[in-house]
Amino acid sequence: MLIVEGVEKSYKKSGIFSRERTRVLEDISFECKAGECLGIIGESGSGKSTLGRLLLGIEKPDRGTVSFEGRSITERRARRGGVSAVFQDYTSSLHPFYTVEQALLEPLKLTDMKLKDMRKKVDLLLTQVGLDAAYRKKYPHELSGGEAQRVCIARAVSTEPRWILLDEAVSSLDGSVQLQVLELLKNLREIYGMSYIFITHDIQAAAYICDRLILIRSGRIDEIVPIERLKDVQSAYARDLLRMMIT
């Protein structure tokens, strides 16, 4: 289980001599249960991507804690093999000089698997994300956006992590491809029993895949709501987001 308690984060304002800080996150607390898909929704500048970096242990909070299965997420041992991520910019997420096979083998080399078993795993991963064996030898520039993101997803699930952070993972894709990738993510979650943290500004995509939504506004949690009660949101901000989804 991922537990976030009282997290706050601020950054120094620009300027060499500036001592002022801009608070980005304030008093953020929530839990992500095993096997759950938890959506984090907010407008640009709401602090959701900063929260994503804290959840991955890339940055440390000024106050509060982020723990995974009882250990601080900033500990490498707590993250290794148990946490993975898929980002919006799939073009920079894949090494331009690595084939698809090399990209998928990279995380598997950190495991105890033999090379023969790793190659079998690559075949399985490609099949699970809807790509055939011919993609093994392709380079990123030979892939469409949807294909590249499928490779990124295959790489993220390769070590069978207990949870994956998806940061605007479908927002750069065309509408029909978005739906295909969301359906793929649903299927993989069922296969591996993993949890997702789904960060997005798109409430429609979140409503399609998530079990609960955390609505963030100006660095604070505005509301946490189960998907089945989405129409019963209380805050004006949440109702505005819901109207955007309907219209």
C-alpha positions as CSV (number, residue, x, y, z in Angstrom):
1,M,0.0,0.0,0.0
2,L,1.2,3.5,-0.9
3,I,0.5,6.0,1.9
4,V,1.0,9.8,1.6
5,E,0.7,11.8,4.9
6,G,0.8,15.6,5.3
7,V,3.0,16.2,2.3
8,E,4.1,19.8,1.5
9,K,6.4,21.1,-1.2
10,S,7.7,24.5,-2.1
11,Y,10.3,25.9,-4.5
12,K,12.5,28.9,-4.3
13,K,11.3,31.7,-6.5
14,S,13.4,32.7,-9.5
15,G,16.2,35.2,-8.9
16,I,19.6,34.8,-7.5
17,F,18.9,36.8,-4.3
18,S,15.3,35.8,-3.8
19,R,14.5,34.2,-0.5
20,E,10.8,33.8,-1.2
21,R,9.4,30.4,-1.9
22,T,6.3,29.3,-3.8
23,R,4.2,26.6,-2.2
24,V,3.2,24.0,-4.7
25,L,1.6,21.3,-2.5
26,E,0.0,21.7,1.0
27,D,-1.2,19.1,3.4
28,I,-1.6,16.2,0.9
29,S,-2.7,12.9,2.5
30,F,-4.2,9.8,0.9
31,E,-3.7,6.1,0.4
32,C,-3.6,3.9,-2.7
33,K,-4.8,0.4,-2.0
34,A,-3.4,-2.8,-3.5
35,G,-4.9,-3.3,-7.0
36,E,-6.6,0.1,-7.1
37,C,-6.4,2.6,-9.9
38,L,-6.3,6.0,-8.2
39,G,-6.7,9.1,-10.4
40,I,-5.2,12.5,-9.6
41,I,-7.0,15.2,-11.5
42,G,-6.1,18.9,-11.7
43,E,-5.6,21.8,-14.1
44,S,-2.2,22.8,-15.3
45,G,-0.2,24.3,-12.4
46,S,-2.3,22.5,-9.8
47,G,0.7,20.6,-8.5
48,K,-0.2,17.1,-9.7
49,S,3.1,16.5,-11.6
50,T,5.1,17.7,-8.6
51,L,3.2,15.2,-6.6
52,G,4.1,12.5,-9.1
53,R,7.8,13.2,-8.7
54,L,7.4,12.9,-4.9
55,L,5.5,9.6,-5.3
56,L,8.4,8.2,-7.4
57,G,11.0,9.4,-4.9
58,I,12.6,11.6,-7.5
59,E,12.2,14.5,-5.1
60,K,11.7,14.7,-1.3
61,P,8.8,16.6,0.3
62,D,9.6,19.6,2.6
63,R,7.2,18.0,5.1
64,G,5.3,14.8,5.4
65,T,6.0,11.3,4.2
66,V,5.5,9.1,1.2
67,S,5.8,5.4,2.2
68,F,5.4,2.2,0.2
69,E,4.7,-1.0,2.2
70,G,6.1,0.6,5.3
71,R,9.2,2.1,3.9
72,S,10.0,5.6,2.7
73,I,9.7,5.8,-1.1
74,T,13.0,7.7,-1.2
75,E,14.8,4.5,-0.3
76,R,16.0,2.8,-3.5
77,R,15.3,-0.6,-2.1
78,A,11.7,0.3,-1.4
79,R,11.3,1.3,-5.1
80,R,13.4,-1.3,-6.9
81,G,11.2,-3.7,-8.8
82,G,8.1,-2.6,-7.0
83,V,7.5,0.8,-8.6
84,S,7.5,1.9,-12.3
85,A,6.3,4.8,-14.4
86,V,5.0,5.8,-17.8
87,F,5.2,9.4,-18.8
88,Q,3.5,11.7,-21.4
89,D,6.6,12.2,-23.6
90,Y,7.2,8.7,-25.0
91,T,9.7,10.0,-27.6
92,S,12.2,11.0,-24.8
93,S,11.3,7.9,-22.7
94,L,12.8,5.5,-25.2
95,H,16.6,5.5,-26.0
96,P,16.8,6.5,-29.7
97,F,19.6,4.0,-30.4
98,Y,17.9,1.1,-28.6
99,T,15.7,-1.4,-30.5
100,V,12.4,-2.3,-28.9
101,E,14.0,-5.5,-27.7
102,Q,16.9,-3.7,-26.1
103,A,14.5,-1.3,-24.4
104,L,12.5,-4.2,-22.9
105,L,15.6,-6.2,-21.9
106,E,17.1,-3.2,-20.0
107,P,14.9,-3.5,-16.8
108,L,14.9,-7.3,-17.0
109,K,18.7,-7.3,-16.7
110,L,18.2,-6.0,-13.1
111,T,16.4,-9.2,-12.2
112,D,17.7,-12.8,-11.7
113,M,16.3,-14.1,-15.0
114,K,18.5,-15.9,-17.5
115,L,18.9,-14.4,-20.9
116,K,16.8,-17.1,-22.5
117,D,13.9,-16.4,-20.1
118,M,14.3,-12.7,-20.7
119,R,13.8,-13.1,-24.4
120,K,10.7,-15.2,-23.8
121,K,9.5,-12.4,-21.5
122,V,10.0,-9.9,-24.3
123,D,7.8,-12.0,-26.6
124,L,5.1,-12.2,-23.9
125,L,5.2,-8.4,-23.2
126,L,4.9,-7.5,-26.9
127,T,1.9,-9.8,-27.2
128,Q,0.3,-8.4,-24.1
129,V,0.5,-4.8,-25.4
130,G,-0.8,-5.8,-28.9
131,L,2.5,-5.8,-30.9
132,D,3.9,-8.7,-32.8
133,A,7.5,-10.1,-32.8
134,A,8.4,-8.0,-35.8
135,Y,8.6,-5.0,-33.5
136,R,11.6,-6.5,-31.6
137,K,14.1,-5.0,-34.1
138,K,12.4,-1.6,-34.6
139,Y,13.8,1.6,-33.4
140,P,11.7,4.4,-31.7
141,H,11.7,6.6,-34.9
142,E,10.0,3.7,-36.7
143,L,7.1,3.6,-34.3
144,S,3.8,5.6,-34.3
145,G,2.9,7.4,-31.1
146,G,0.6,4.7,-30.0
147,E,3.1,2.0,-30.7
148,A,5.9,3.8,-28.8
149,Q,3.6,4.3,-25.7
150,R,2.7,0.6,-25.9
151,V,6.5,-0.2,-25.7
152,C,6.8,2.2,-22.7
153,I,3.9,0.4,-21.0
154,A,5.5,-3.0,-21.8
155,R,8.7,-1.9,-20.2
156,A,6.9,-0.5,-17.2
157,V,5.2,-3.8,-16.5
158,S,8.2,-6.0,-17.4
159,T,9.4,-6.5,-13.8
160,E,5.8,-6.9,-12.6
161,P,5.8,-3.9,-10.2
162,R,3.2,-3.6,-7.5
163,W,2.3,-0.1,-8.7
164,I,2.8,2.1,-11.7
165,L,2.6,5.9,-12.0
166,L,1.0,7.0,-15.2
167,D,1.7,10.7,-15.7
168,E,-0.4,12.1,-18.6
169,A,0.3,8.8,-20.3
170,V,-2.4,9.1,-22.9
171,S,-2.8,12.8,-23.3
172,S,-0.4,13.0,-26.3
173,L,-2.3,10.4,-28.2
174,D,-5.2,10.7,-30.7
175,G,-8.7,10.0,-29.4
176,S,-9.1,6.5,-30.8
177,V,-5.6,5.5,-29.8
178,Q,-6.2,6.9,-26.3
179,L,-9.1,4.5,-25.9
180,Q,-7.1,1.6,-27.1
181,V,-4.3,2.3,-24.6
182,L,-6.7,2.8,-21.7
183,E,-8.3,-0.5,-22.5
184,L,-4.8,-2.1,-22.6
185,L,-4.0,-0.6,-19.2
186,K,-7.2,-2.1,-17.8
187,N,-6.3,-5.5,-19.1
188,L,-2.7,-5.4,-17.8
189,R,-3.9,-4.3,-14.3
190,E,-6.2,-7.4,-14.3
191,I,-3.4,-9.7,-15.5
192,Y,-0.8,-8.5,-13.0
193,G,-3.0,-7.3,-10.1
194,M,-1.0,-4.1,-9.8
195,S,-2.1,-0.6,-8.7
196,Y,-2.0,2.5,-10.8
197,I,-1.7,6.2,-9.9
198,F,-3.2,7.9,-13.0
199,I,-2.2,11.6,-13.2
200,T,-4.2,13.6,-15.8
201,H,-6.1,16.7,-16.6
202,D,-8.6,14.7,-18.6
203,I,-11.5,13.7,-16.3
204,Q,-13.0,11.6,-19.1
205,A,-10.0,9.3,-19.3
206,A,-9.8,9.1,-15.5
207,A,-13.5,8.2,-15.2
208,Y,-12.9,5.4,-17.7
209,I,-10.1,3.7,-15.9
210,C,-10.0,4.8,-12.2
211,D,-11.7,3.5,-9.1
212,R,-11.4,6.7,-7.2
213,L,-10.4,10.3,-8.1
214,I,-8.4,12.9,-6.1
215,L,-9.3,16.4,-7.3
216,I,-6.4,18.8,-6.7
217,R,-6.7,22.6,-6.9
218,S,-3.9,25.1,-6.2
219,G,-1.8,22.4,-4.4
220,R,-4.5,21.2,-2.1
221,I,-6.9,18.2,-2.2
222,D,-10.3,19.6,-3.1
223,E,-12.2,16.3,-2.9
224,I,-11.7,12.5,-3.0
225,V,-14.6,10.6,-4.7
226,P,-15.3,7.1,-5.8
227,I,-16.1,6.8,-9.5
228,E,-19.6,5.5,-8.8
229,R,-20.3,8.7,-6.8
230,L,-18.8,11.1,-9.3
231,K,-22.1,12.8,-10.0
232,D,-22.5,13.5,-6.3
233,V,-19.3,15.7,-5.9
234,Q,-19.6,18.5,-3.4
235,S,-17.2,21.2,-4.3
236,A,-17.8,23.8,-7.0
237,Y,-14.5,23.0,-8.6
238,A,-15.4,19.3,-8.9
239,R,-18.8,20.2,-10.4
240,D,-17.1,22.4,-13.0
241,L,-14.8,19.5,-14.0
242,L,-17.8,17.2,-14.2
243,R,-19.6,19.6,-16.5
244,M,-16.6,19.7,-18.8
245,M,-16.8,15.9,-19.1
246,I,-20.5,16.0,-20.0
247,T,-20.2,18.8,-22.5
